[in-house]
Amino acid sequence: MTKDEVNRTIHEAMGLCIHKNIIHVGKGRMACKDCINIGRTLHVPDYHTPEGFFACWNWAKQQEWWGKFLDYAIENSYSEYNEDVYCVVALINSATFAPILAEWLKEARV
């Protein structure tokens, strides 16, 4: 998946608008017809950045499927080490966590 696909997959799973239906409302401002959000920029956050990672991590930990996701991440570890502790430590990384979570969300259809 591309970075944009990862970000959109996570954003949609969070139940947030991806702002596809944007109109210009004057003075450099835009509005999304779907969620009625207005601002100078309307975008999907980048979950690969430290700020995006923590927002995503905190949201995911609160979901009922968090344990199932961790099991998936451990089973599909991309490292030469397949130990539980190593896998969880490897997940605490903005570049690693978002793609693994997005892949799981698509497969699990959450």
Stockholm file with secondary structure:
# STOCKHOLM 1.0

chainA/1-110         MTKDEVNRTIHEAMGLCIHKNIIHVGKGRMACKDCINIGRTLHVPDYHTPEGFFACWNWAKQQEWWGKFLDYAIENSYSEYNEDVYCVVALINSATFAPILAEWLKEARV
#=GR chainA/1-110 SS CCHHHHHHHHHHHTTCCCCCSEEEEETTEEEETTTCCEESCCCCCCTTSHHHHHHHHHHHHTSTTHHHHHHHHHHTCCSSCCCHHHHHHHHSSHHHHHHHHHHHHHHHTC
#=GC SS_cons         CCHHHHHHHHHHHTTCCCCCSEEEEETTEEEETTTCCEESCCCCCCTTSHHHHHHHHHHHHTSTTHHHHHHHHHHTCCSSCCCHHHHHHHHSSHHHHHHHHHHHHHHHTC
//
